[in-house]
Amino acid sequence: MSLWIQPPVTGPTTEVDKKIMTLMESFKIVGVLAAVVKEKQVIWSNAYGWSDLDREIAATEDSVFRIASISKLFVATSLMQQFEQGKFQLDDDISDFLGFSFRNPHHPDDPITFRHLLTHTTSLNEDETGGELYVVFSQASRKSDPPTMEDLLVPGGSLYTDSLWSSNRPGDPSSFSYSNLASMIVAALVERMSSVPFDQYCREHILRPLGMTGSDFNVQAMKDINKLGVIYSWVDGQYVSGVDDFKCVKPEPIDWSGYVPGTNGSLFGPQGGLRTNARELSKFMMAFLQGGANEGARILQPKTVEMMLTSQWTFEGVDPGFNEIGLQFHITNQFIPNKKMFGHGGSAYGLYSGLYFSREEDFGIVFLTNGSNADEGTRGSFNNVEEALIDTLYEELIKE
């Protein structure tokens, strides 16, 4: 079913249902999973549209979509759990932990730190300018003997290229450059400190403790592949399936039994590969709204949460969507105009996602989409589909 139609409505509809379905008609949205949190509880959640167009599988609240860069918040959380164990300080030189020298050749005397990794100020080139090296590295790693971080990051390595680096100085906010590769490096550091693969670490220390039983970085760990939504791109007036189109069958697993944790970091897509749903993602968001714990499960201490949500730099004009950042957390007043919100968005392969919350007013919004004909928006880095969904959920369910 490459042409879009909505699945039949099977139950009563509320006003918010009607408005979201109207948006889906307007923007040809394939599927939406969304949830709203207020006063430390989920006050609303629902699913609309399709999880899989070709097999005509409707989206449900148990459907699981890839969430792209919201995944980076889980990467940062896993690193800060190591921080709580006293394994590093934020301004330590990461070379001392990677096991090799990691330096910008334009600034060889300037250490690159954990704080730089979490604030996109490493001086690594932005992905486009750098030749999408995180994609090159990830694709090269789809085999049983994956390359190492040294192959990519050290001059003379088999994947190294000078385009990896900008001329900017590490730590300078004016040199902000959004980096997917930085999250792979963080994942490698977490593996080195914990001695377990990144997917296993997150499963055992973040996802399962929070009750996120359907969520995972590793598709092989999913109990029911039929719940995994396909991601679609809008091309010439129709949908083309992109990632996660497995047609009921899990992909053949790669034999990584000989992999040494900490030597690669990219295997499980830390920069954007978490699959989850809005209801489960809300549990993670509520943990940050409540000082690091939710429903009896603590993933961080309150002091650490405060550190992560404290502004690390502000700089107007760096990027329309990133004028302020905490430790990986995006801080913005553009998600909902004039409200200070913390969180992260996601965009890849045709999907758009968002997780943002207000500490001051104690509410949060989560949404995941798996395809639309989105166009440029009016608020920073948010597109018109995201803005329409955000505004509908806020106006109908939160605004008093």
Secondary structure, DSSP 8 states (H G I E B T S, - for coil): --S-------S---HHHHHHHHHHHHHT--EEEEEEEETTEEEEEEEEEEEETTTTEE--TT-BEE-GGGHHHHHHHHHHHHHHTTS--TTSBTHHHHTS----TTSTTS--BHHHHHTT-S-B--TTTTTSHHHHHHHHTSSSS---HHHHHSTT-TT--GGGB-SS-TT-GGG----HHHHHHHHHHHHHHHSS-HHHHHIIIIITTTT-TT-BS-GGG-S-GGGB---EEEETTEEEE-S---TTS-------TT--TTS---TT-TTT--EE-HHHHHHHHHHHHTTSEETTEESS-HHHHHHHTS--EE-TTS-SS-SEESSS-EEESTTTTT--EEEEEEEETTEEEEEEEETTTTEEEEEEES-------SBTTB-HHHHHHHHHHHHHHT--
